[in-house]
Amino acid sequence: MKSTKFITDNFILQSDIAEKLYHEYAKDLPIIDYHNHLSPQKIAENQPVKNITDAWLEGDHYKWRAMRANGIEEIFITGSATSKKEKFLKWAETVPYTLRNPLFHWTHLELKRYFSIDDVLQPSTAEDIYVKANETLESKTPAQLLEDMKVEVICTTDDPIDDLKYHKEIAEKDFYTKVFPTFRPDALLFIKKENFITYINKLSTCVGFPITSLEDLIKAIEKRVEYFDEAGCRLSDYGMEEIYATDFTEAEADDIFKKRLSGSDISNNDVKVYASCVLDKLCKMYHKKRWTQQFHVGAIRNNNDRLLNQIGLDAGVDSIGDFPAAKAMSRLFNRLDSTNQLAKTISYNLNPSQNEVFATMMGNYNEGGVPGKMQWGSGWWFLDQKDGMEKQINCLSNMGLLSRFVGMLTDSRSFLSFTRHEYFRRILCNIIGEDVKQGLVPNDIEFLGKMVQDICYYNAKNYFGFDITENK
């Protein structure tokens, strides 16, 4: 492949209107990244990243999957290759084969924005790019990388028993980017997991009292929700195969919880009854705190036992599941709405065949006074690429109000991933520009420009209610 300039100023933008919308309205807006998996410890310690291999390949299961598909040996992916450079060169060997995969776009957007590199990454350019990128990273801390991309807010993903030590340290620092925790209580629902009792014991130590009943558990969760709220948390998250919304009574859930704590076996139906009860309680706590709750639904995880045993969780062997979703969402949201305890909600589907299912379900529970209360979230995981984003934007436009959409997020573990917001913004502007060309929307640049700015930044800023001051 010839090493020619690839990411131009008008990358993806296919009309004069699209160019104007992007360059004059979207391009320079700050970023609110309300869901990611960045390490608060790394931000707090704020040490230079130093090596592009660490920045790009550490924990990035997107790249791992591509390298495996290209026949790269695991030793160069998650294993102990003799050097970081070796791993980078194997990634560079893979990149040309990612053509038409979003990784090809993401890789070159990141090279352009973070390192001012226009070359296409491939074996013939890899050595020079490795040296140049490392020269830049030698002095770039996580806080600087975030500020360079005008990332105003990030929300990490945090376990309820996390002490939030690093979030507190960050809050004391003079960083451009505000970093808030997100309450992710999945472990509280995994009652059949081997480590469930161990986890409950850790929660007990965390809150300072024994947990021997459902009542104790709910009190412990309330205490942790309060703790997170005081640390600036304004979102919860939930990542499961399906939403639990089985009919339950607290007495039933209490019996199941006590049975599990005693070491007795519980049935799959018991799991659903218990998890439905706890999730219901959690959602009501979120409403009370005026948080936004997120539901990431539909991944089938850890498909490959060989790699799971070799590498552990998050090995890059997860995929799209085909779990039913509509009835459970309806039961949960309706139950909460009927008592006026339904918090602002964002749902994300991983199976694209459920786009219309999720988009229409969220429209059932909006209410006056809260524009866009119920959000169908941006393309997630396997769907956060050009085709997936276009389908999500078009479906949302057809089934709801695109103008009220809270926009893009990275869902990433990498400090170099924030060009995904640029990617989304370009795609959004291009879609609207194409509509103007076809006479489907008015050619009113001020009106369209405001819509673009709202979707890219202002809707999220108004929706989440973060405690932030204006950055200069």
C-alpha positions as CSV (number, residue, x, y, z in Angstrom):
1,M,0.0,0.0,0.0
2,K,1.3,3.4,-0.9
3,S,2.0,5.6,2.1
4,T,0.0,8.7,1.1
5,K,-2.0,11.2,3.1
6,F,-5.2,9.6,4.1
7,I,-7.0,11.6,6.7
8,T,-7.8,14.9,4.9
9,D,-9.6,17.9,6.3
10,N,-12.8,16.7,4.7
11,F,-12.5,13.0,5.5
12,I,-16.1,11.4,5.3
13,L,-17.6,14.8,4.4
14,Q,-19.2,14.6,1.0
15,S,-20.9,17.9,0.5
16,D,-20.3,21.6,1.0
17,I,-23.0,21.6,3.7
18,A,-21.4,18.7,5.5
19,E,-18.1,20.5,5.4
20,K,-19.6,23.7,6.8
21,L,-21.5,21.9,9.6
22,Y,-18.4,20.0,10.7
23,H,-15.8,22.7,10.4
24,E,-17.9,25.6,11.7
25,Y,-20.2,24.0,14.2
26,A,-18.9,20.6,15.4
27,K,-15.2,20.4,15.1
28,D,-14.1,22.6,18.0
29,L,-16.7,21.7,20.6
30,P,-15.4,20.1,23.9
31,I,-16.0,16.5,24.5
32,I,-18.2,14.9,27.2
33,D,-17.3,11.2,27.3
34,Y,-20.0,9.9,29.7
35,H,-19.0,6.2,29.5
36,N,-15.5,4.7,29.2
37,H,-13.2,2.3,31.0
38,L,-10.2,4.5,31.5
39,S,-8.1,3.9,34.6
40,P,-8.6,6.7,37.2
41,Q,-5.3,5.5,38.8
42,K,-3.4,6.3,35.7
43,I,-5.0,9.7,35.4
44,A,-4.3,10.5,39.1
45,E,-0.7,9.4,38.9
46,N,-0.4,11.3,35.6
47,Q,2.8,9.7,34.4
48,P,3.7,9.9,30.7
49,V,2.4,7.0,28.7
50,K,5.8,6.8,27.0
51,N,5.2,3.9,24.6
52,I,2.7,3.6,21.8
53,T,2.5,-0.2,22.3
54,D,1.2,0.4,25.8
55,A,-1.2,3.1,24.6
56,W,-2.6,1.1,21.8
57,L,-2.4,-2.6,22.5
58,E,-2.7,-2.9,26.3
59,G,-6.3,-4.1,27.0
60,D,-7.6,-3.3,23.5
61,H,-9.6,-6.3,22.5
62,Y,-10.6,-4.7,19.2
63,K,-7.0,-4.9,18.1
64,W,-6.4,-8.3,19.6
65,R,-9.3,-9.8,17.6
66,A,-7.9,-8.3,14.4
67,M,-4.4,-9.6,15.1
68,R,-5.7,-13.1,15.8
69,A,-7.8,-13.0,12.6
70,N,-4.6,-12.1,10.8
71,G,-2.8,-15.1,12.1
72,I,-0.5,-13.3,14.6
73,E,0.7,-15.6,17.4
74,E,-0.7,-14.8,20.9
75,I,2.8,-14.1,22.2
76,F,2.7,-10.8,20.2
77,I,-0.8,-9.9,21.3
78,T,-1.3,-10.5,25.0
79,G,1.8,-12.6,25.6
80,S,5.4,-11.9,26.6
81,A,7.0,-11.0,23.3
82,T,10.7,-10.0,23.8
83,S,9.9,-6.3,23.4
84,K,7.1,-3.7,23.0
85,K,8.5,-2.9,19.6
86,E,7.9,-6.4,18.5
87,K,4.3,-6.2,19.4
88,F,3.9,-2.9,17.7
89,L,5.5,-4.2,14.5
90,K,3.0,-7.1,14.5
91,W,0.1,-4.6,14.8
92,A,1.6,-2.6,11.9
93,E,1.7,-5.8,9.9
94,T,-2.0,-6.3,10.6
95,V,-3.2,-2.8,9.9
96,P,-3.3,-3.0,6.1
97,Y,-5.5,-6.0,6.4
98,T,-8.0,-4.0,8.5
99,L,-9.1,-2.0,5.4
100,R,-12.9,-1.4,5.7
101,N,-12.7,-2.4,9.4
102,P,-13.2,0.7,11.7
103,L,-9.8,0.0,13.1
104,F,-8.3,1.3,9.9
105,H,-10.0,4.6,10.3
106,W,-9.5,4.8,14.0
107,T,-5.8,4.0,13.7
108,H,-5.1,6.8,11.2
109,L,-7.3,9.4,12.9
110,E,-5.2,8.8,16.1
111,L,-1.9,9.0,14.2
112,K,-3.0,12.3,12.7
113,R,-4.5,14.0,15.8
114,Y,-2.1,12.8,18.5
115,F,1.1,12.5,16.5
116,S,0.7,14.7,13.4
117,I,1.5,11.6,11.3
118,D,-0.1,11.3,7.9
119,D,1.5,8.0,6.7
120,V,-0.5,4.8,6.5
121,L,0.7,2.4,9.2
122,Q,2.2,-0.7,7.5
123,P,5.5,-2.6,7.8
124,S,7.4,-0.1,5.6
125,T,6.4,2.9,7.8
126,A,6.3,1.1,11.2
127,E,9.8,1.8,12.4
128,D,9.6,5.5,11.8
129,I,6.1,5.8,13.2
130,Y,7.1,3.8,16.3
131,V,10.0,6.2,17.0
132,K,8.0,9.4,16.3
133,A,5.0,8.3,18.4
134,N,7.2,7.4,21.3
135,E,9.0,10.8,21.1
136,T,5.6,12.5,21.5
137,L,4.5,10.2,24.3
138,E,7.7,10.5,26.2
139,S,6.4,13.8,27.7
140,K,2.6,13.4,27.3
141,T,0.7,12.6,30.5
142,P,-2.9,11.2,30.5
143,A,-4.2,14.6,31.6
144,Q,-2.4,16.3,28.7
145,L,-3.7,13.8,26.2
146,L,-7.2,14.4,27.4
147,E,-6.8,18.2,27.4
148,D,-5.3,18.1,23.9
149,M,-8.6,16.7,22.6
150,K,-10.7,19.1,24.7
151,V,-12.2,16.3,26.8
152,E,-14.2,18.3,29.4
153,V,-15.7,15.4,31.2
154,I,-15.0,11.6,31.4
155,C,-17.0,9.1,33.5
156,T,-15.1,6.0,34.4
157,T,-16.7,2.6,35.2
158,D,-16.4,1.6,38.8
159,D,-17.3,-1.2,41.2
160,P,-19.6,-0.3,44.2
161,I,-16.8,-1.3,46.6
162,D,-14.2,0.9,45.0
163,D,-12.9,3.5,47.5
164,L,-12.7,6.1,44.8
165,K,-9.3,7.1,46.1
166,Y,-8.0,8.2,42.7
167,H,-11.1,10.1,41.8
168,K,-10.7,12.1,45.0
169,E,-7.0,12.7,44.1
170,I,-7.9,13.9,40.6
171,A,-10.6,16.3,42.1
172,E,-7.8,18.0,44.0
173,K,-5.7,18.5,40.9
174,D,-5.8,21.4,38.4
175,F,-6.8,19.3,35.4
176,Y,-8.8,20.6,32.5
177,T,-10.7,17.3,32.4
178,K,-13.2,16.5,35.2
179,V,-13.3,12.8,36.1
180,F,-16.4,11.3,37.7
181,P,-17.1,7.7,38.7
182,T,-20.0,5.6,37.4
183,F,-21.7,3.1,39.7
184,R,-21.5,-0.4,38.0
185,P,-23.2,-3.0,40.3
186,D,-23.1,-6.1,38.1
187,A,-21.3,-8.1,40.7
188,L,-24.3,-7.6,43.1
189,L,-26.6,-9.4,40.6
190,F,-24.3,-12.3,39.7
191,I,-25.6,-14.4,42.7
192,K,-24.7,-17.7,41.1
193,K,-21.0,-16.8,40.5
194,E,-18.4,-18.7,42.5
195,N,-17.0,-15.5,44.0
196,F,-20.4,-14.0,45.0
197,I,-20.1,-14.7,48.7
198,T,-16.5,-13.4,48.7
199,Y,-17.8,-10.2,47.0
200,I,-20.6,-9.8,49.6
201,N,-18.0,-10.2,52.4
202,K,-15.9,-7.4,50.8
203,L,-19.0,-5.2,50.6
204,S,-19.7,-5.9,54.2
205,T,-16.1,-4.8,55.2
206,C,-16.6,-1.7,53.0
207,V,-19.8,-0.5,54.7
208,G,-18.7,-1.7,58.2
209,F,-21.6,-4.0,59.1
210,P,-22.5,-7.7,58.5
211,I,-24.7,-8.5,55.5
212,T,-26.8,-11.5,56.4
213,S,-30.2,-10.6,54.7
214,L,-31.6,-8.8,51.8
215,E,-32.4,-5.8,54.1
216,D,-28.7,-5.6,55.1
217,L,-27.7,-5.8,51.4
218,I,-30.0,-3.0,50.4
219,K,-28.8,-0.8,53.2
220,A,-25.2,-1.5,52.1
221,I,-26.0,-0.6,48.5
222,E,-27.7,2.6,49.7
223,K,-24.6,3.6,51.6
224,R,-22.4,3.0,48.6
225,V,-24.7,5.0,46.3
226,E,-24.5,7.9,48.7
227,Y,-20.7,7.6,48.8
228,F,-20.5,7.7,45.0
229,D,-22.9,10.6,44.8
230,E,-20.8,12.6,47.2
231,A,-17.8,11.9,44.8
232,G,-19.7,13.5,41.9
233,C,-21.2,10.3,40.4
234,R,-24.2,11.0,38.2
235,L,-24.5,7.8,36.3
236,S,-25.0,4.1,36.9
237,D,-24.3,1.4,34.4
238,Y,-25.3,-2.3,33.9
239,G,-23.8,-4.7,31.5
240,M,-25.6,-8.0,31.2
241,E,-26.9,-10.5,28.7
242,E,-30.5,-9.4,29.4
243,I,-32.4,-7.2,31.8
244,Y,-33.9,-8.9,34.8
245,A,-37.6,-8.0,35.3
246,T,-39.2,-11.2,36.6
247,D,-42.0,-10.8,39.1
248,F,-40.7,-11.1,42.7
249,T,-41.5,-10.5,46.3
250,E,-38.9,-9.2,48.8
251,A,-39.5,-12.3,50.9
252,E,-38.7,-14.6,48.0
253,A,-35.5,-12.6,47.2
254,D,-34.5,-12.6,50.9
255,D,-34.9,-16.4,51.1
256,I,-32.8,-16.9,47.9
257,F,-30.1,-14.5,49.2
258,K,-29.8,-16.3,52.5
259,K,-29.8,-19.7,50.8
260,R,-26.9,-18.6,48.6
261,L,-25.0,-17.2,51.6
262,S,-25.4,-20.6,53.4
263,G,-23.6,-22.2,50.4
264,S,-26.7,-24.0,49.1
265,D,-27.5,-24.3,45.4
266,I,-30.0,-22.0,43.8
267,S,-31.9,-22.5,40.6
268,N,-31.8,-20.3,37.4
269,N,-35.3,-19.0,38.3
270,D,-34.0,-18.1,41.7
271,V,-31.3,-16.0,40.0
272,K,-33.9,-14.1,38.0
273,V,-36.1,-13.5,41.1
274,Y,-33.2,-12.2,43.2
275,A,-31.6,-10.1,40.5
276,S,-35.0,-8.6,39.5
277,C,-35.6,-7.5,43.1
278,V,-32.1,-6.0,43.5
279,L,-32.2,-4.3,40.1
280,D,-35.6,-2.8,41.0
281,K,-34.2,-1.4,44.2
282,L,-31.1,0.0,42.5
283,C,-33.2,1.8,39.8
284,K,-35.3,3.5,42.5
285,M,-32.1,4.7,44.3
286,Y,-30.9,6.2,41.0
287,H,-34.1,8.0,40.5
288,K,-33.9,9.4,44.1
289,K,-30.4,10.7,43.4
290,R,-31.4,12.1,40.0
291,W,-28.8,9.9,38.3
292,T,-29.0,8.6,34.8
293,Q,-29.0,4.8,34.5
294,Q,-27.4,3.0,31.6
295,F,-28.2,-0.5,30.3
296,H,-25.7,-2.2,28.0
297,V,-27.6,-5.3,26.9
298,G,-26.9,-8.3,24.7
299,A,-23.2,-9.4,24.8
300,I,-22.4,-13.1,25.0
301,R,-19.1,-13.2,26.8
302,N,-16.1,-15.4,27.2
303,N,-16.9,-17.7,24.2
304,N,-13.4,-19.2,24.0
305,D,-12.4,-21.3,27.0
306,R,-8.9,-21.7,25.7
307,L,-8.2,-17.9,25.7
308,L,-10.3,-17.3,28.8
309,N,-8.1,-19.8,30.7
310,Q,-4.9,-18.4,29.2
311,I,-5.6,-14.7,29.5
312,G,-8.6,-14.2,31.8
313,L,-11.6,-12.0,31.5
314,D,-11.8,-9.3,28.7
315,A,-9.6,-11.5,26.5
316,G,-11.4,-10.3,23.3
317,V,-13.6,-13.4,22.9
318,D,-17.0,-11.8,23.4
319,S,-19.6,-11.4,20.6
320,I,-23.2,-10.4,19.8
321,G,-25.9,-12.4,21.5
322,D,-29.4,-13.0,20.5
323,F,-31.2,-12.6,23.8
324,P,-34.8,-11.4,23.9
325,A,-35.0,-7.9,25.3
326,A,-38.4,-6.1,24.7
327,K,-40.6,-7.7,27.3
328,A,-38.1,-7.4,30.1
329,M,-37.4,-3.7,29.3
330,S,-41.2,-3.1,29.2
331,R,-41.8,-4.8,32.5
332,L,-38.9,-3.0,34.3
333,F,-39.6,0.5,32.9
334,N,-43.3,0.3,33.3
335,R,-43.0,-0.9,36.9
336,L,-40.8,2.0,37.7
337,D,-42.8,4.5,35.7
338,S,-46.0,3.5,37.4
339,T,-44.7,4.7,40.8
340,N,-42.9,7.8,39.3
341,Q,-39.5,6.2,40.1
342,L,-38.1,5.8,36.6
343,A,-34.7,7.6,36.3
344,K,-33.3,9.2,33.1
345,T,-32.3,6.1,31.1
346,I,-30.0,5.2,28.2
347,S,-30.2,1.8,26.7
348,Y,-27.7,0.2,24.3
349,N,-28.3,-2.9,22.2
350,L,-25.4,-4.9,20.8
351,N,-27.5,-6.9,18.3
352,P,-28.3,-4.6,15.3
353,S,-31.5,-6.6,14.6
354,Q,-32.9,-5.0,17.8
355,N,-32.3,-1.4,16.7
356,E,-36.0,-0.6,16.2
357,V,-36.9,-2.7,19.3
358,F,-34.8,-0.5,21.6
359,A,-35.5,2.8,19.8
360,T,-39.3,2.3,20.1
361,M,-39.2,1.0,23.6
362,M,-37.5,4.1,24.9
363,G,-40.2,6.3,23.4
364,N,-42.8,4.7,25.6
365,Y,-41.7,6.3,28.8
366,N,-40.9,10.0,28.1
367,E,-42.6,12.7,30.2
368,G,-43.0,16.4,30.3
369,G,-40.3,18.6,31.7
370,V,-37.4,16.3,30.8
371,P,-36.5,16.6,27.0
372,G,-35.1,13.3,25.8
373,K,-35.5,11.6,29.2
374,M,-35.4,8.1,27.7
375,Q,-32.4,7.7,25.3
376,W,-31.5,5.0,22.9
377,G,-27.8,5.1,23.1
378,S,-25.1,5.4,20.3
379,G,-23.8,2.4,18.5
380,W,-22.1,0.2,21.1
381,W,-19.0,-2.1,20.8
382,F,-19.3,-4.0,17.5
383,L,-21.7,-1.2,16.3
384,D,-19.6,1.9,16.9
385,Q,-18.4,2.1,13.4
386,K,-19.5,4.1,10.4
387,D,-22.2,1.7,9.2
388,G,-23.4,1.1,12.7
389,M,-23.5,4.8,13.6
390,E,-25.3,5.7,10.4
391,K,-28.0,3.0,11.1
392,Q,-28.4,4.2,14.7
393,I,-28.7,7.8,13.6
394,N,-31.2,7.0,10.9
395,C,-33.3,4.6,13.1
396,L,-33.3,7.2,15.9
397,S,-34.4,9.8,13.4
398,N,-37.3,7.6,12.3
399,M,-38.4,6.4,15.7
400,G,-37.7,9.3,18.0
401,L,-36.0,12.8,18.1
402,L,-32.4,12.8,16.8
403,S,-32.3,16.5,18.0
404,R,-32.5,15.4,21.6
405,F,-29.8,12.7,21.3
406,V,-27.0,12.9,23.9
407,G,-24.4,11.8,21.3
408,M,-21.2,9.7,21.3
409,L,-19.0,8.1,23.9
410,T,-15.8,6.0,23.6
411,D,-16.5,3.0,25.8
412,S,-12.7,2.7,25.6
413,R,-9.7,1.8,27.8
414,S,-7.3,3.9,25.7
415,F,-6.3,7.5,26.2
416,L,-5.9,7.8,22.4
417,S,-9.5,6.9,21.6
418,F,-11.1,10.3,21.7
419,T,-10.9,10.8,17.9
420,R,-14.0,8.5,17.9
421,H,-16.0,11.7,18.8
422,E,-14.5,13.3,15.7
423,Y,-15.5,10.2,13.7
424,F,-19.1,10.4,15.0
425,R,-19.3,14.2,14.4
426,R,-18.1,13.8,10.8
427,I,-20.6,11.0,10.2
428,L,-23.4,13.0,11.7
429,C,-22.6,16.1,9.6
430,N,-22.3,14.1,6.5
431,I,-25.8,12.5,7.0
432,I,-27.4,15.9,7.5
433,G,-25.5,17.3,4.5
434,E,-26.8,14.5,2.3
435,D,-30.3,15.2,3.5
436,V,-29.9,18.8,2.4
437,K,-28.6,17.7,-1.0
438,Q,-31.6,15.6,-1.5
439,G,-34.0,18.3,-0.4
440,L,-35.2,16.3,2.6
441,V,-34.4,19.0,5.1
442,P,-34.3,22.8,4.8
443,N,-30.9,24.4,3.8
444,D,-30.9,26.5,7.0
445,I,-27.3,26.3,8.1
446,E,-27.9,28.1,11.5
447,F,-30.8,25.8,12.4
448,L,-28.8,22.7,11.3
449,G,-25.7,23.9,13.0
450,K,-27.4,24.3,16.3
451,M,-28.8,20.8,16.0
452,V,-25.4,19.4,15.3
453,Q,-23.9,21.3,18.3
454,D,-26.6,20.1,20.6
455,I,-26.1,16.4,19.6
456,C,-22.3,16.7,19.8
457,Y,-22.1,18.5,23.2
458,Y,-24.9,20.6,24.6
459,N,-27.5,17.9,25.0
460,A,-25.1,15.8,27.1
461,K,-24.0,18.8,29.1
462,N,-27.6,19.7,30.0
463,Y,-28.8,16.1,30.4
464,F,-26.4,14.7,33.0
465,G,-26.1,17.6,35.4
466,F,-22.3,17.2,36.1
467,D,-20.9,19.6,38.7
468,I,-18.4,21.4,36.4
469,T,-17.2,24.9,36.0
470,E,-16.5,26.4,32.6
471,N,-13.1,25.6,31.2
472,K,-11.1,28.4,29.7
